[in-house]
Amino acid sequence: MLDLEALPRLPRAERVQAVDTWLAGLLAEALTGTPRPTGRRGAPPATPAEQGVALVAVGQPGPAR
């Protein structure tokens, strides 16, 4: 669980790491319950749910404008 009260007191690098760790945990938890896709006969086997998933941040690091 992310401690939202302590977050503003942390240095920026530690805040980023805390949020990143929390989000990675949420993603892993969500993927655990994801059923594997079923394939058709003759199709290549389905890939595990964990493959092909990425978190992408958009924007520039730095102070908010």
N, C-alpha and C positions, 0 to 999 in steps of 0.2 A: 504494500500500500504506500502510495506517495504521501509524504508528510507536507501538506500544502502550507502549514504555518511556518515550518522551518525553511522552506524553499527560498523566500526573499532574503534571508540572512546568509545564505551560502554564496561563495564567490561564483562568478558566471560559469566557469569551467565545471565546477561541482554541480551546479544547477542543471547544466546541459547533460552531464553524465547521469544524474539522478532521473531526469525525465526520460533519457534514452533507455536506461535500464528498465524503468517502469513500462515504457511502451513495448520494449522487446518481450517482457514478461507477458503483457496482455496479448501480443501477437502469438507467442508460443502457446498460451492457454487457448486461444481461439482456434489455432491450427490443430490442437489435440483433438478437438471435437469435430473436425472437418472430415466427412466421409470421402474416401477415394472415389474418383469418377469411374464409372463403369465404361468399358470399351466395347466396341462391336466385334463380332467375330471377324477374324482376319486382320484386325487393326493392331498396331503395336501396343504393348502393355501400357497402362496408365502410369504417369509419373507420380511419385509421392506428393502429398499436399504441400510439404515443406519446400519443394523446389519451385523456383520461379517467383517467390514472394520477396518483395523489397519495400523498404520504407524510404521515401524520398522527401527531402526537405526542399522547399522552394523559397528563395529569397537570399538576402545577404546577411552574413553575421554582423553584428554590431548593435549599436543602440537603436531603439525603436524611434521611428520618425513621426 
